[in-house]
Amino acid sequence: MPLDAVLDRVIEAVAVLGPCGALLFANDVWRRLADVPDEAPQATLERVGGSPHFLVRRYPLPDGASLVLVRQDEQGLFRELLDNLDSTLAVYDENERFRFGNAAFHRLYFHHGSDADLLGRTFEELLRATIEAGEAPEPQAASDPQAYIARRLAEFRDRRAGDSERLSPSGRWDLLRTRFTPSGLRMSMRTEITEQKRIQEELRHAKDRLEVEGAARARFVGRLSQDLRTPLSAVLGYAELIEAEVMGPLGSPKYQEYAALIRQSGRRLLDLVEGLLEMSRTEARRGEMQEQAVDLPALLRAEGVAIQGQARANHTQVALILPGGFPALRGDPRMVRQMVQALMSNAVRHTVDGVVTASLRQADDGAIDIEVRDDGVGMTAEVVTRLGEPYFQGARPGAAPEAGAGLGLAIVKDLLRLHQGSLTIASTLGIGTIATLSFPATRTIAP
């Protein structure tokens, strides 16, 4: 192999300069270091030689020529990089003896001295020196030094130990990490996270405050809904009596029409109140689920019977697809029943002269889906994307005048969230809708 081809493979920049500084030879690395291919050799040397990250060596050759070698000062380069880290970094060998500490390490442990002062000292010796200097990094170091040293040594030697957070007597929070290299070196790192901990504490207080305010709001809405529901029920009852002329003829047919309007408006208002009451109950029940094994086939059979009256009014059939030996679901039976009721009621309400099918299926990973499918009026994509928003009522062609309060699916999503599940709705206008309650595999009870 020619000599120039060999020199092109070395990691150093190599050049041969003539007696007057003319470039007689340059390998590939030298050419890459030059700003431009025809840059003067002296300009390249001045620029590279002035950088703290390169080392330049010159060797005389016969006839006044010289051989110039330029290599990267990797130690200086990495030292500068490590010294500009915010985290402290200390490196120990396989015998736990100090090898290197970056600038942040020496700023925090200024009492230790330089790398030269620490080289060869063990991690335990440094711990004891820190305590003797009165720079206890943790309260335990001052109250029980021996226990502190024993604990830190055990953490330092445990390759399985994870990251840990520590609070110093000064109020500073640090994240401690220890990493091992394949050759046995240990890297001990300490990063200040005081600001992050402060933000976390503020967020925790804000969350607690919101939960308290949410609970108070839920109680208020619950009381208000109860107070509204009682007189509304009386209004509806009397409106129905007037509409039916129970006590005798009203005289003018208009009175009967007005009574019907009162009843319909009162029913819509009562639906809204019931929805608000249920949402407040759901809010209050967060974290208070009464979990047990739910027999889903039995639950769907019961709901299929319960909805028959509404289905007959719309000339709609209700079909159930229930596989044998289906596993139980771990959940709150009343909540699951309420979710199924809402989906089946919606499907029947918007299906005339059609079929509503409720089915169960289990995915390969064990997750459980409850699907309610109808061939009713369907919905546009724009409406589907907003389903589940509180009080949203999408335009539903052919729907009954009593459209509801727009809270049913919002309550379903809230209850399903408590079960770590999700609601999926697919619909095509004029063809029908498929609504699916999906429960994670962790809630499946094997038969």
C-alpha positions in Angstrom: 0.0 0.0 0.0 1.5 3.4 -0.9 2.7 5.6 2.0 0.2 8.4 1.3 -2.7 5.9 1.4 -1.4 4.6 4.8 -1.2 8.2 6.2 -4.7 8.9 5.0 -5.9 6.2 7.4 -4.3 7.6 10.6 -6.3 9.7 13.0 -3.8 12.5 13.2 -3.4 15.3 10.7 0.0 14.8 8.9 1.8 17.3 6.7 5.3 17.7 5.3 6.4 21.3 4.9 9.3 22.4 2.7 12.2 24.7 3.9 10.1 27.8 3.0 6.9 26.5 4.5 5.4 25.2 1.3 3.0 22.2 1.6 4.7 19.2 0.1 2.3 16.6 1.4 -1.0 16.5 3.4 -3.0 13.5 4.4 -6.8 13.4 4.4 -7.2 14.6 8.0 -5.1 17.7 7.4 -7.1 18.6 4.3 -10.3 18.4 6.4 -8.8 20.7 9.0 -8.0 23.3 6.5 -10.7 25.9 5.9 -10.2 25.7 2.2 -8.3 23.2 0.1 -5.6 25.7 -0.9 -5.3 27.4 2.5 -1.7 28.2 3.4 -0.1 25.6 5.7 1.0 28.3 8.2 -2.6 29.7 8.4 -3.8 26.2 9.2 -1.2 25.8 11.9 -1.9 29.1 13.5 -5.6 28.4 13.6 -5.3 24.9 14.9 -2.4 25.7 17.2 -4.5 28.4 18.9 -7.3 26.1 19.8 -7.2 24.4 23.2 -8.5 21.2 21.7 -5.5 20.4 19.4 -1.9 19.4 20.0 0.7 20.3 17.4 4.1 18.6 17.1 6.8 19.4 14.6 9.8 17.2 13.7 12.8 18.3 11.5 13.5 16.4 8.3 16.6 16.5 6.1 17.1 19.4 3.7 15.2 21.8 6.0 11.8 20.2 5.6 9.7 19.4 8.6 7.0 16.8 9.6 4.0 18.3 11.3 1.5 16.2 13.3 -1.8 17.6 14.7 -4.1 15.5 16.9 -7.1 16.3 18.9 -6.6 16.8 22.6 -9.4 14.5 23.6 -8.7 14.8 27.3 -8.9 18.6 27.2 -12.0 18.5 25.0 -13.9 16.1 27.3 -12.7 17.9 30.4 -14.2 21.2 29.1 -17.5 19.5 28.3 -17.7 17.8 31.7 -16.7 20.9 33.6 -19.7 22.8 32.0 -22.3 20.3 33.2 -24.8 21.5 35.9 -24.6 18.1 37.6 -21.6 17.0 39.7 -19.7 14.0 38.3 -17.2 11.9 40.1 -15.6 8.8 38.7 -14.3 5.9 40.8 -12.4 2.8 39.7 -13.4 -0.8 40.5 -11.7 -0.5 43.9 -13.9 2.6 44.7 -10.8 4.9 44.4 -11.3 8.4 43.1 -10.2 9.0 39.5 -11.9 12.2 38.3 -14.3 15.0 39.4 -15.7 17.8 37.2 -15.9 21.5 38.1 -19.4 21.2 39.6 -18.2 18.4 41.9 -15.3 20.6 43.2 -17.6 23.6 43.7 -20.0 21.5 45.8 -17.3 19.7 47.7 -14.8 22.5 47.8 -13.2 21.2 51.0 -11.8 18.1 49.2 -9.3 20.0 47.1 -8.3 19.3 43.5 -8.3 16.0 41.6 -4.6 15.6 42.4 -5.4 15.8 46.1 -8.2 13.2 45.8 -6.6 10.8 43.3 -6.5 7.3 44.9 -8.7 8.1 47.9 -11.7 5.8 48.4 -15.3 6.8 48.3 -15.6 6.0 52.0 -12.7 8.3 52.8 -14.4 11.1 50.9 -17.6 10.6 52.8 -15.8 10.8 56.2 -13.9 13.9 55.0 -17.1 15.6 54.1 -18.6 14.9 57.5 -15.4 16.0 59.4 -15.5 19.3 57.4 -19.0 20.0 58.7 -20.5 19.8 55.3 -23.2 17.2 56.0 -25.1 16.6 52.7 -28.1 15.0 54.5 -29.6 15.3 58.1 -28.6 11.7 58.8 -24.9 12.5 58.2 -25.0 14.9 61.2 -27.3 12.9 63.5 -25.8 9.4 62.8 -22.6 9.5 60.7 -21.9 5.8 60.9 -25.4 4.8 59.7 -25.1 7.4 57.0 -21.8 6.1 55.7 -23.0 2.5 55.8 -26.1 3.4 53.8 -24.3 5.4 51.2 -21.7 2.7 50.7 -24.4 0.1 50.2 -26.1 2.3 47.7 -22.8 3.0 46.0 -22.1 -0.7 45.6 -25.5 -1.8 44.5 -25.7 -2.2 40.8 -29.4 -2.6 41.0 -30.0 0.7 42.9 -32.1 3.2 41.1 -32.1 7.0 41.2 -32.9 8.6 44.6 -33.9 12.1 45.7 -32.2 13.7 48.8 -33.0 16.8 50.9 -30.0 18.6 52.4 -30.2 20.5 55.7 -30.0 23.8 53.7 -33.2 22.9 51.9 -31.6 21.9 48.7 -33.0 18.9 46.8 -30.7 16.6 44.8 -31.2 13.7 42.5 -28.5 11.1 43.1 -27.5 8.6 40.4 -24.8 5.9 40.2 -23.9 4.3 36.9 -21.4 1.5 36.1 -19.3 1.1 33.0 -18.3 -2.3 31.4 -14.8 -1.9 32.8 -16.0 -1.5 36.3 -15.8 2.3 36.7 -18.5 4.0 38.8 -19.9 7.4 37.9 -21.6 9.2 40.8 -23.8 12.1 39.8 -25.7 14.6 41.8 -28.1 17.1 40.1 -30.0 19.8 42.0 -33.7 19.6 41.5 -34.9 22.1 44.1 -36.8 24.1 41.6 -38.5 21.0 40.1 -39.5 19.9 43.6 -40.9 23.4 44.3 -43.0 23.2 41.2 -44.1 19.7 42.1 -45.2 20.9 45.5 -47.1 23.8 44.0 -48.9 21.5 41.6 -49.7 19.1 44.4 -51.3 21.9 46.4 -53.1 23.1 43.4 -54.4 19.6 42.7 -55.5 19.2 46.4 -57.3 22.6 46.2 -59.1 21.7 43.0 -60.2 18.4 44.5 -61.6 20.2 47.5 -63.3 22.8 45.4 -64.6 20.1 43.0 -66.0 18.1 45.9 -67.7 21.2 47.3 -69.1 22.0 43.9 -70.4 18.5 43.5 -72.1 18.7 46.9 -73.7 22.1 45.9 -74.9 20.8 42.6 -76.3 17.7 44.2 -78.2 19.7 46.8 -79.5 22.1 44.1 -80.5 19.2 41.9 -82.4 17.6 44.7 -84.1 20.9 45.5 -85.1 21.4 41.9 -86.2 17.8 41.2 -89.0 17.8 43.9 -91.0 20.7 42.6 -90.4 19.7 39.0 -91.9 16.3 39.7 -95.0 18.0 41.1 -95.3 20.3 38.1 -95.0 17.3 35.7 -97.6 15.3 37.7 -100.1 18.1 37.7 -99.5 18.8 34.0 -100.2 15.2 33.2 -103.5 15.3 35.2 -104.6 18.5 33.4 -103.6 17.0 30.0 -105.6 13.9 30.7 -108.6 15.9 32.0 -108.8 13.7 35.1 -111.0 16.2 36.9 -113.2 16.9 33.9 -113.2 18.7 30.6 -111.0 21.8 30.4 -113.3 23.6 27.9 -110.9 24.8 25.3 -108.6 22.3 23.4 -105.8 24.9 23.8 -105.6 24.2 27.5 -104.8 20.6 26.7 -102.1 21.7 24.3 -100.6 24.1 26.9 -100.6 21.3 29.5 -98.7 19.0 27.0 -96.1 21.8 26.4 -95.7 22.2 30.2 -95.2 18.5 30.6 -92.7 18.3 27.7 -90.7 21.3 28.9 -90.8 20.1 32.4 -89.5 16.7 31.3 -86.6 18.2 29.5 -85.7 20.3 32.5 -86.0 17.3 34.8 -83.7 15.3 32.5 -81.2 18.1 32.8 -81.5 18.1 36.6 -81.1 14.3 36.7 -78.0 14.6 34.6 -76.5 17.2 36.8 -77.3 15.2 39.9 -75.7 12.1 38.4 -72.6 14.0 37.4 -72.3 15.3 41.0 -72.7 11.8 42.2 -70.0 10.6 39.9 -67.6 13.3 41.0 -68.3 12.4 44.6 -67.7 8.7 43.9 -64.2 9.2 42.5 -61.9 6.7 44.3 -64.9 5.1 46.0 -65.8 2.4 43.5 -67.4 -0.7 44.9 -65.5 -3.3 42.8 -66.6 -6.8 42.5 -67.0 -9.5 39.8 -69.6 -8.3 37.2 -71.4 -11.0 35.2 -71.7 -9.2 31.9 -73.9 -11.7 30.1 -76.5 -11.6 32.9 -76.2 -7.8 33.0 -76.9 -7.5 29.3 -79.8 -9.9 29.5 -81.4 -7.8 32.2 -80.9 -4.6 30.3 -82.3 -6.1 27.1 -85.5 -7.0 29.0 -85.7 -3.6 30.6 -85.5 -1.7 27.3 -88.1 -3.7 25.5 -90.9 -1.2 26.2 -88.9 1.6 24.7 -88.0 -0.6 21.7 -91.6 -1.6 21.0 -92.6 2.0 20.9 -90.1 2.5 18.0 -90.9 -0.8 16.4 -87.3 -1.9 17.0 -85.9 -5.3 17.9 -83.2 -5.8 20.6 -80.7 -8.6 19.9 -78.0 -10.0 22.3 -74.8 -11.8 21.3 -73.4 -13.4 24.4 -70.6 -16.0 24.1 -70.6 -18.9 26.5 -68.1 -19.1 29.3 -67.4 -15.4 29.1 -65.1 -14.1 31.9 -66.3 -11.7 34.6 -65.3 -8.1 34.7 -63.8 -6.5 37.8 -65.7 -3.3 38.3 -68.5 -1.4 40.0 -71.7 -3.3 38.9 -74.0 -0.2 39.2 -71.6 1.9 37.1 -71.3 -0.7 34.4 -75.0 -1.1 34.3 -75.5 2.6 34.0 -73.0 2.8 31.1 -74.8 -0.1 29.3 -78.2 1.5 29.9 -77.1 4.8 28.4 -75.7 3.2 25.2 -78.7 0.9 24.7 -81.2 3.7 25.4 -79.4 6.0 22.9 -79.4 3.3 20.3 -83.1 2.5 20.7 -84.1 6.1 20.8 -82.6 6.8 17.5 -83.6 3.6 15.7 -87.1 3.3 14.2 -88.1 0.0 12.5 -84.6 -1.4 13.0 -82.4 -3.6 15.1 -80.2 -2.8 18.1 -77.6 -5.4 18.9 -75.6 -5.6 22.1 -72.6 -8.0 22.1 -69.6 -9.1 24.2 -66.1 -9.9 22.9 -62.7 -10.5 24.3 -59.5 -9.5 22.6 -56.4 -11.7 22.4 -54.7 -9.8 25.3 -57.8 -10.4 27.5 -59.4 -7.0 27.2 -63.2 -6.9 27.2 -65.4 -4.9 24.8 -69.1 -4.3 25.2 -70.5 -3.2 21.8 -73.9 -1.6 21.1 -74.7 -1.4 17.4 -77.8 0.1 15.7 -79.0 0.7 12.2 -80.7 4.0 13.1 -80.3 7.6 11.8 -76.6 7.8 12.4 -74.5 10.9 12.8 -72.1 13.1 10.8 -68.4 12.9 11.6 -68.5 16.5 13.0 -71.1 15.4 15.6 -69.2 12.2 16.5 -66.1 14.1 17.3 -68.0 16.2 20.0 -69.9 13.3 21.6 -69.3 13.1 25.3 -68.9 16.8 25.8 -71.2 17.9 28.7 -74.5 19.4 27.4 -73.6 18.8 23.7 -76.6 17.6 21.7 -75.8 16.8 18.1 -78.3 17.3 15.3 -80.0 14.0 14.9 -82.4 13.7 11.9 -85.6 12.0 12.9 -84.9 12.1 16.6 -87.8 12.5 19.1 -88.6 16.0 20.3 -87.4 15.1 23.9 -83.7 15.0 22.9 -82.4 14.8 26.5 -80.0 17.0 28.4 -76.8 16.1 26.6 -75.1 14.6 29.7 -75.6 10.9 29.1 -72.3 10.2 27.2 -70.4 12.6 29.4 -71.4 10.5 32.4 -70.5 7.3 30.5 -67.0 8.6 29.7 -66.5 9.7 33.3 -67.6 6.3 34.7 -65.5 4.5 32.2 -62.5 6.6 33.1 -62.8 5.3 36.6 -62.4 1.8 35.2 -59.3 2.8 33.1 -61.4 2.2 30.0 -62.3 4.1 26.8 -65.4 4.8 24.7 -65.3 4.5 21.0 -68.1 5.7 18.7 -68.3 5.1 14.9 -71.3 6.4 13.0 -72.4 7.0 9.4 -75.4 9.3 8.7 -78.4 7.3 7.5 -76.7 3.9 8.2 -76.2 3.6 12.0 -73.9 3.8 14.9 -71.5 1.5 16.8 -70.6 2.4 20.4 -68.0 0.4 22.2 -67.1 0.3 25.9 -63.5 -1.0 26.2 -62.1 -2.3 29.5 -58.4 -3.1 29.9 -57.1 -6.7 30.3 -56.2 -5.9 33.9 -59.9 -5.8 34.7 -60.7 -9.3 33.3 -61.3 -12.0 35.8 -60.3 -15.4 34.3 -63.1 -18.0 34.4 
